[in-house]
Amino acid sequence: MKPTVLGGLGLLAMAAAGLPLQGHAQTFPNKPVRMVVPQAPGGASDPLARIVGQKLSEKSGQPVLVENRAGAGGNIGMDAVAKATGDGHTLLMSYVGSHAINVSIYKKLPFDPEVDFVAVATLANVPFVAAATAALPVSNIKELAAYAAKNPVSFGSAGNGSVNHLLGEMFASASQAKMLHVPYKGAAPALTDLIAGQIQLVFTSLPSVAQHIRAGTVKGLGVTGDQRAQAFKDIPIVAESGYPGFVINPWFGLFAPRSTPPAAAAQINADIRQILQDRDTLEKFAVLGAEPLDSTPQAFAAMLTKDIKTWAAVVKSSGASAE
C-alpha cells in the first residue's frame, strides 16, 4: 500500500490526541473507503463525490468507492452511514438539504443529524439556479415574477421539503408570484420533465442543469448565490433582480459515523483541504458551477447547527412536511 499523504493539520491533530503518527499512517486507510451519496445521480452530490473520491484515492493509495443510496429525501443513505462502523472507511457525502433541513421536514428520523455524525470536511458551496423551460416567455427573475403574477407557473422539486421546494415557496412569498408545486422523487425526474415541457420551472443545483443551460434546452434565469457563478457570468444573481435577501448558497461536505476516531477525521480533513488547493480540482468544480469551501471540522459542525435553526424557520413558514 502506498503511504497516505497527510496534511499538516492531520499530523498536528494526531499528535495532540497522543497517537503514534507513524503507526496510524500504516493502518489508515488499510482498505477501500466507501463514500455514500444519499441521492441518485443527476444532482450535485454525485459529481462532487466522484471528483473528491478520485483525489482521495490518489492520496491514500486505496480505492474510494462511491455508492448511491437514494430514497426518503436522503434519509436512507444517511441512516446507513449512521449505523456503519466508525473507522474512517465509511463517509457520507451530504449537503444542507438532507443534513440540515430533513430534521424539520420529517416527524421522526432514525438518526440525529448532529449527534450521530462527525463533521469531517466541507467541500463546496453550490448555488442553485432558477431554470425555465425554453418555451416560458421570460429571460430573467424580474420577468418571471411579472409573468407569474398573472399566469400560474408550475415548478418541480425533488420532493416536499427539499431545497428545490423551499426555494420555490420562498420566491412565491417574496414576489407574490403564483407558483404551483409539483413534487418528484428526486431532482433528475423533475429536470427531465422540465426539458420535455411538462413543467415550467425548477430551482435546482447549478451542476445538475449546467450542461442543459449550455445546450440551450433550458434557460438560466437567476442564481441564488451572493455573486455570479464563474462558469455562468451571464446569469444574474436573484438579488440583482430586486430580491436582495434571496441569497441561498447550499454547502456540500463529508460526514462520518460518530464513532470515527478523531485522528482519522482530522487526516481526511487535512487531505480534503489540500485537494481544494489543487488546480485540477478547482477546474472541475468550476465546470459544475461549484465554489470550493475550506473549513475545519469544528467550523463545519458550527455551521450545521446554525443552518438547522435557520432552515427550521423556513420550513415552518412554508408549512412543508414529509412522511
Summary of the structure (lengths in Angstrom):
residues: 323
radius of gyration: 19.9
end to end distance: 45.4
largest distance: 67.8
contacts: 1190
relative contact order: 0.20
helix: 46%
strand: 20%
